[in-house]
Amino acid sequence: MKVAVVGRGNVGGGLADLWERAGHEVTRIGREGGNVSDAEAMVVAVPGDAVADALDNVQGIEQKTVIDATNLWGVDPPAGFSSNAEFVKSRTNGPTAKSFNLNFAALYDRIGEADSTPSNLWCGDEEAREVVEQLNRDAGYEPVYAGPLENAAAQENFLKLMFGINQGGMGQFFYRIAPPNQL
Ligand SMILES: NC(=O)c1ccc[n+]([C@@H]2O[C@H](COP(=O)([O-])OP(=O)(O)OC[C@H]3O[C@@H](n4cnc5c(N)ncnc54)[C@H](OP(=O)(O)O)[C@@H]3O)[C@@H](O)[C@H]2O)c1
């Protein structure tokens, strides 16, 4: 699959590495922007308050199938939207999914060490299912459908619960690879 990843950091760069190893053709896009016309899927992996700026610099996003991996830590979604994922869809008008926002990038290289395949939630449009589920499996995760795109706000807010559980010392029940103090 041809995948364009916007954001070259822990998440964008890390997922790009995993997908290239799985045989996908990945284009990595940074602040300079780029054109995603050729891509079958675009992944957004920039800071939660940089989504609008990032998309402004990317051409060819119309009708694109998108996976939004961003989180909103201490910031709100763009005005008028309950989630970043729904904002992204308003810019692309294409199939949209929220995924990869609840797995730590620091563990990407250790997914294979898990005693069973780690799950990864996704919610979003049915038209995005094939792409988001394949890219989950090819990164090493078992995709778990979490409902339509209107659930994206709940999935973004779930991060607060994950951090709370982590701080309470029970994170190993989520991560199943290493206790949080080893992340
Ligand atoms: N880290 C995790 O474990 C994790 C897990 C799940 C979800 N997330 C979420 O995923 C997103 C990315 O996290 P991260 O850890 O990968 O962050 P990061 O390592 O800081 O990487 C962010 C990337 O976005 C780029 N960027 C910033 N503003 C941009 C813009 N206007 N246009 C294009 N690119 C821009 C940065 O470019 P520069 O290098 O030039 O600054 C950088 O390459 C965040 O929303 C985060 O909350 C993180």
The ligand as an ORCA input file, in Angstrom:
! r2SCAN-3c Opt
* xyz 0 1
  N       4.628      9.450     21.542
  C       3.663      8.540     21.692
  O       3.874      7.470     22.292
  C       2.308      8.790     21.126
  C       1.425      7.722     21.036
  C       0.190      7.913     20.441
  C      -0.171      9.161     19.928
  N       0.702     10.204     20.067
  C       0.286     11.473     19.447
  O       0.814     11.463     18.124
  C       1.221     12.780     17.739
  C       2.698     12.779     17.433
  O       3.406     12.408     18.617
  P       4.967     12.161     18.553
  O       5.332     11.555     19.845
  O       5.326     11.491     17.271
  O       5.506     13.660     18.519
  P       6.935     14.164     18.003
  O       7.938     13.077     18.165
  O       7.158     15.466     18.649
  O       6.720     14.356     16.447
  C       5.818     15.299     15.930
  C       6.189     15.526     14.499
  O       5.256     16.438     13.943
  C       5.982     17.402     13.208
  N       5.235     18.642     13.127
  C       5.013     19.566     14.090
  N       4.268     20.564     13.602
  C       4.030     20.265     12.289
  C       3.360     20.911     11.245
  N       2.743     22.087     11.426
  N       3.361     20.309     10.021
  C       3.964     19.128      9.825
  N       4.640     18.461     10.787
  C       4.661     19.043     11.995
  C       7.274     17.573     13.985
  O       8.230     18.177     13.145
  P       9.588     18.819     13.749
  O      10.462     17.620     14.011
  O      10.068     19.677     12.641
  O       9.187     19.547     15.001
  C       7.576     16.127     14.314
  O       8.227     15.463     13.261
  C       0.820     13.692     18.899
  O      -0.461     14.203     18.653
  C       0.815     12.745     20.095
  O      -0.028     13.195     21.126
  C       1.931     10.043     20.642
*
